[in-house]
Amino acid sequence: MSCIDFIIDDIKSFGEEIAIVTDGKEYTYKDLLSEYENAVAFLDENKVPDCSVVALRGEFSPKTIGMMLAIIGKNCIYVPVSTAVKEPVKYIEISEVQFYIDGLTVTKYDTMPKHQILTGLINENHPGLVLFSSGTTGDPKAAVHNLVPMLEKYKAKGKKIKSLAFLLFDHIGGFNTVMYNISNGGMLVTLKNRSPEEVASYIEKYKLELLPTSPSFLNMILYSHIYEKYDFSSLKIISYGTEPMPESTLKMMHQIFPDVKLKQTYGLSEVGIMRTKSESSDSLWLKVGGDEDHQIKIVDGILFIKSKMSMLGYLNAPSPFDEDGWMNTKDRVEQKGEYIKILGRVSELINVGGEKVYPAEVESVLLEVPGVKDAIVGKMPNPILGSVVTCKVAADEGHDLTELKKAIQKHCTERLEKFKRPVKIEFRESSFNTARFKRLR
C-alpha cells in the first residue's frame, strides 16, 4: 500500500472538477489522474525502481504534479529542481541522484546512495523529500524529510479554494500549496513568468481567492498599480512569508485591500510549514505554532523551534538541532504575550557602534517616500563605528534623482534615529529581488 493512496482516492473523487490551469488551459482532476497514471507507466518503462533517488526538473503543471505523485508513490526520495536553478549539477551531486527527469528525458547515474539519511529511508521503504536552501552564497544546504509524517496532515480536510501556485517548484511552501489543493479539490493556477501583470490577469480571469506570495512581490504590486487595471475583488486571503515584511508595505496593502485577510506565514525547509495567526491584517505581530506538531521558545531574543515535521538532517552540513530537538532559526524576534514580531535574521543585522539596525525597518521607512518604488539596505565599513547603513533605491520614472535624494534624507531624519539613517544613497535600475522574489541583499 502506497502512502499516497488516500491522495489518489481524493483525486478520483473530484472527477470533472477543475484541478489545474496551466498556460490558459484547464485540466480536471480526471486529467490529473491520467497524468499520474502516465507517469507511473513512464517510470516503469524507464526502469526507475522503487526506493531510488529521483530528481525532477520543472515548474508546477499537470505533468510535473502527476510525476511528483508517481515518484512519491514508488517510495522514492524525491528531489524537486526548479527551472530557476542555474546549476542543477550541484543538486544532483549533493543528493546522490540516481535518475534525473527533465521533460521526457531521463538521465541515469551510476550512483549508489551512501549518506546514512538516504540509506535509512531506503531501508525503511519510506519516501523522502530533499529541499535545498535558496541562499545566495556557498553551496545550498540539502534538507531531507521523511514524507510519511509530512503527508499525514493532508488527510485532515480543509476548504476548497482557488489559488495561485506562486511559490516555486522546489520550495516547501510551493509543495504545501499543491498538496493542500489536490487533497481538498481546489483549483490551482500555475504561472510562467510571475510578473504583476500575469498574476493580476489570472486573479481576475479565474476569480482566485488565495495569493500566496512574498513581501517583495507585494511591493511590486503596489508600485506597478496593477490593482487599478485588474479586478482583485475575488481575493479573500493574501498570505506572505519567506522574508520580513516592511511595515509600510503591509499598511498600504491593507488600505488598498481592506476586505482581504493579510496573513503572515512562517515555515522553514528544516521544520515545515507552521500554523500562524496574525494579530490583524495590518499587523506584523503573529502567533506561531502552538499545535501538537510545533513548539516554539525564545532565547535571548532568538526564535527556536521544535517540530514533529523536522527534517532528518542535512546531506552536506551539520545538524542544526540540539540534543533535545530544538532548532535555532537565527531569526531575532520581539515578544508581546503570545505574539511575536520577526525583525530579521541575525546574519543581516547591522552593528553601528554597538547599536542594532535591521534592514527591514529602514527599508520600510524608505518605501514611504513618494518616488521610491523599491529599496534595499546594506552596510559599509566605518573606522569609528565599525559599520554604517547604506541603501540602494529604485526610483519611479520621471523623478529628479537629486530632489528625490533630498526627500529621502529629510524623511529618514524625521523617522529614524541617527544611527539607522543611510549615509550613502545609490540609485539603481536593476531589480533587488531574486528569481524567488526574495530580497537580494
Long-range contacts (C-beta under 8 A, 24 or more apart in sequence): 2-73, 2-74, 2-75, 3-72, 3-73, 3-75, 3-126, 3-127, 3-147, 3-148, 3-151, 4-69, 4-72, 4-73, 4-151, 6-154, 6-155, 7-69, 7-151, 7-154, 7-179, 7-182, 7-183, 8-33, 8-36, 8-69, 8-73, 10-182, 10-183, 10-184, 10-185, 11-36, 11-182, 13-185, 14-185, 17-185, 17-187, 18-187, 19-62, 19-181, 19-182, 19-187, 19-188, 20-60, 20-61, 20-62, 20-65, 20-187, 20-188, 20-189, 20-190, 21-187, 21-188, 21-189, 21-190, 21-202, 21-206, 22-60, 22-61, 22-62, 22-190, 23-190, 23-192, 27-62, 29-182, 29-185, 31-62, 32-62, 32-65, 32-66, 32-182, 34-66, 35-62, 35-63, 35-65, 35-66, 35-67, 36-66, 36-69, 36-70, 37-66, 38-66, 39-63, 39-66, 39-67, 39-69, 39-70, 39-71, 40-70, 40-73, 40-74, 42-67, 42-70, 43-70, 43-71, 43-74, 46-99, 46-106, 48-74, 48-76, 48-99, 48-106, 49-74, 50-74, 50-75, 50-76, 50-125, 51-75, 51-76, 51-77, 51-121, 51-122, 51-125, 52-76, 52-77, 52-98, 52-99, 53-77, 53-79, 53-95, 53-96, 53-97, 53-98, 53-99, 53-111, 53-113, 53-118, 53-130, 54-78, 54-79, 54-97, 54-98, 54-99, 54-100, 54-101, 55-79, 55-80, 55-81, 55-88, 55-91, 55-92, 55-95, 55-97, 55-99, 55-100, 55-101, 56-80, 56-81, 56-101, 57-81, 57-82, 57-83, 57-85, 57-88, 57-100, 57-101, 57-102, 58-82, 58-83, 58-102, 58-103, 58-169, 59-83, 59-168, 59-169, 59-190, 59-191, 59-192, 60-165, 60-169, 60-174, 60-178, 60-188, 60-190, 61-190, 64-169, 65-178, 65-182, 67-101, 68-178, 71-127, 72-127, 72-147, 72-151, 73-127, 74-127, 75-125, 75-126, 75-127, 76-127, 76-128, 77-113, 77-118, 77-121, 77-122, 77-127, 77-128, 77-129, 77-130, 77-144, 78-127, 78-128, 78-129, 78-130, 78-147, 79-130, 80-129, 80-130, 80-131, 80-169, 80-170, 80-175, 81-169, 81-170, 82-168, 82-169, 82-170, 82-171, 83-169, 84-168, 84-435, 84-436, 85-132, 85-170, 90-139, 90-140, 91-132, 91-140, 91-142, 94-132, 94-139, 94-140, 94-142, 94-315, 94-316, 95-130, 95-142, 95-315, 96-315, 115-315, 117-144, 117-312, 117-313, 117-315, 118-144, 118-315, 120-312, 121-146, 121-312, 128-312, 129-175, 130-315, 131-170, 131-171, 131-172, 131-175, 131-269, 131-311, 132-170, 132-269, 133-269, 134-171, 134-434, 134-436, 134-438, 136-434, 136-440, 139-316, 141-314, 141-316, 141-317, 142-314, 142-315, 142-316, 143-269, 143-270, 143-311, 143-313, 143-314, 144-311, 144-312, 144-313, 144-314, 144-315, 145-272, 145-309, 145-311, 145-312, 146-312, 149-308, 149-309, 150-272, 150-309, 151-179, 153-293, 153-309, 154-179, 154-180, 154-183, 155-183, 157-183, 157-184, 158-184, 159-184, 160-184, 160-185, 160-186, 160-187, 161-186, 161-187, 161-209, 161-210, 161-236, 162-186, 162-187, 162-189, 162-206, 162-207, 162-208, 162-209, 162-210, 162-234, 163-187, 163-188, 163-189, 163-208, 163-209, 163-210, 163-211, 163-212, 164-188, 164-189, 164-191, 164-199, 164-202, 164-203, 164-208, 164-210, 164-211, 164-212, 164-213, 165-189, 165-190, 165-191, 166-191, 166-194, 166-199, 166-211, 166-212, 166-213, 166-217, 167-212, 167-213, 167-242, 168-435, 168-436, 171-436, 172-267, 172-268, 172-269, 172-272, 172-273, 173-212, 173-241, 173-242, 173-265, 173-267, 173-273, 176-267, 176-273, 177-212, 194-437, 196-220, 196-221, 196-224, 196-226, 197-224, 197-226, 199-226, 200-226, 200-227, 200-229, 200-230, 200-232, 201-230, 203-230, 203-231, 203-232, 203-234, 203-235, 204-230, 204-231, 204-232, 204-234, 207-234, 208-234, 208-235, 209-234, 209-235, 209-236, 209-237, 210-235, 210-236, 210-237, 210-238, 210-239, 211-235, 211-237, 211-238, 211-239, 212-239, 212-240, 212-265, 213-238, 213-239, 213-240, 213-437, 214-240, 214-241, 214-242, 214-243, 214-436, 214-437, 214-438, 215-240, 215-242, 215-243, 215-244, 215-245, 215-246, 215-249, 215-250, 216-243, 216-432, 216-433, 216-437, 216-438, 216-439, 217-433, 217-437, 218-245, 218-249, 218-253, 219-246, 219-249, 219-367, 219-373, 219-374, 220-374, 220-433, 220-437, 221-253, 222-249, 222-252, 222-253, 222-256, 223-373, 223-374, 223-396, 227-256, 227-257, 232-257, 232-260, 235-260, 236-260, 236-261, 237-261, 237-262, 237-263, 238-262, 238-263, 239-263, 239-264, 239-265, 240-264, 240-265, 241-265, 241-266, 241-267, 242-436, 242-437, 242-438, 243-360, 243-438, 243-439, 244-342, 244-343, 244-344, 244-358, 244-360, 245-284, 245-360, 246-360, 246-363, 246-364, 246-367, 247-284, 247-361, 247-364, 248-364, 248-365, 248-367, 248-368, 249-364, 249-367, 250-282, 250-283, 250-284, 251-282, 254-281, 254-282, 266-342, 268-305, 268-327, 268-329, 269-311, 270-310, 270-311, 270-320, 270-327, 271-305, 271-307, 271-309, 271-310, 271-311, 271-327, 272-307, 272-309, 272-310, 273-309, 274-305, 274-307, 279-339, 284-341, 284-342, 285-336, 285-339, 285-340, 285-341, 286-339, 286-340, 286-341, 287-338, 287-339, 287-340, 288-340, 290-338, 296-340, 297-326, 298-333, 298-335, 298-340, 301-332, 301-333, 301-334, 302-328, 302-329, 302-330, 302-331, 302-332, 302-333, 302-346, 303-329, 303-331, 303-332, 303-333, 303-340, 303-342, 304-328, 304-329, 305-329, 332-358, 348-441, 350-377, 350-378, 350-379, 350-387, 350-389, 351-386, 351-387, 352-382, 352-385, 352-386, 352-387, 352-388, 352-389, 352-419, 352-420, 353-384, 353-385, 353-386, 353-419, 355-417, 355-419, 355-420, 357-389, 357-419, 357-420, 359-439, 359-441, 361-420, 362-389, 362-391, 362-412, 362-416, 362-420, 362-422, 363-391, 365-411, 365-412, 365-415, 365-416, 366-391, 366-393, 366-408, 366-411, 366-412, 366-422, 368-411, 368-415, 369-404, 369-407, 369-408, 369-411, 370-407, 371-395, 371-396, 371-399, 371-404, 371-407, 372-396, 372-404, 372-408, 374-431, 374-432, 375-432, 376-432, 376-439, 376-440, 376-441, 377-422, 377-441, 378-441, 380-424, 385-419, 388-423, 388-424, 389-419, 389-420, 389-421, 389-422, 389-423, 390-422, 390-423, 390-424, 390-425, 390-426, 391-422, 391-424, 391-425, 391-426, 392-425, 392-426, 392-427, 392-428, 392-432, 393-425, 393-426, 393-427, 393-428, 394-427, 394-428, 394-429, 394-430, 394-431, 394-432, 395-427, 401-427
